[in-house]
């Protein structure tokens, strides 16, 4: 499984950004795809996740209402659309894939994801 994250950059507070995670190497219909972020000096934290088959989504409270995690089946790509960005959203964002969770469960711990992309940096200026 290969995950390629892209779309990061510098944006002003209040702006929007869309991150992409292109997945390859497997059929992802049973996977959960997640986004995590890690700010300097902080631990990696959960942002959002989507179950590929059902499109069930879960969001961290910090981004709920400001972000969505759509997917494109034809492109095997998951996105993280972030709106109303805040300086505290500044971090390196990672996409991840989990192939082991049962259908009724959506993992939010980083240890529950087996595959990781390389990260894309997002900087929100005030």
Secondary structure, DSSP 8 states (H G I E B T S, - for coil): -EEEEE--EEEETT--EEEEEEEESS--TT-EEEEEEE-TTS--EEEEEEETTT--EEE-TTTTTTEE--EETTTTEEEEEE-S--GGG-EEEEEEEES-S-TT----SGGG--EE---EEEEEE-
